[in-house]
């Protein structure tokens, strides 16, 4: 099977490309990536040099570039190209509308015209905040709270409309928060590992009692492998776990693992529209594919921290002028 992975140099994309290259050598993988600030070609440099992966520099918002890439005999597209950081979406919503909505529409049109299957990555954030005892199913009304989640919800609706109207062979997966290697250090876990390793304070929004559900990227990749082999056209699936943890608990665990003091924790003003809890029911995917997460929260977090501690240069190379300026805007007052 020839698979095109958009956003294959980003966080989830890099992990999936490595996983499939190692475990499914019969797949021919093409990575299609614009290489924005969060996408790094060096993440997959070895696989490219070994000719196990083909790289194409391109933008999913450019129909001509997408068309050219798909005309190389692609059987399936896995769309992991997206703007994903909620804080950035509040500051720069137009970027999210362009990539996460218009780019998805381009992919849908190009795939439909060639009868190519599309496996699209959404997010649990499309449902909005859940109550303490509530877990959202795939039938739950979409109530996104941020420009990021609104753009992802819009893409989901466009894709399901394309399936119903034009027969697009599309499947949507809505995963919970992922942790693991190669995540750009604007996100909470690599950001806090980076800052705590240097003895710098870390910001916690509001009271820190927000609840998030977590999944290790290895569990995510295993689930994706199952979906690739048996794509359900028109299907929407939550990808979840039992790893529900409050943000402040996560931060304290990171502080302890990095042998720092809790004095480095700084409570800051909450961000606008901050959802208190994300909780999804993942039983539909589990029943369909027989999948279960292999890592509990503590094992997943330790595995993640160990990788970043073993690869300090990976974090250091992301200390670009753009990243430093972003940190000054977000955390300069700490």
WOQUIWO-V441946 format. One line per field, one symbol per residue. phi: phi as a letter, one per 40 degrees, with the letter a starting at -180 (. if undefined). Layout:
phi=???
//
This chain:
phi=.cbbbcgcbcccccccccccccbbcccbbbcbacfcdcbbccdbdcccccfcabbbcabccbdcccdcccccgccabbcbcacbcddccccbccccccccbcccccdccccccbfccbbbcbaccccgcbcdbbbcbcccdcbcbbdccccccccdcccccccccbgdcbbbbbccdbbicgcdcccdcccccccccbgccbcbcfcgccbbbbacccccccccdccccacbcgcbbcbbacccacdccdccccdcccfbcccccbcbdcccgcccababccccccccbgcaccbccccccccccdccccbcccccccccccccccccccbccc
//
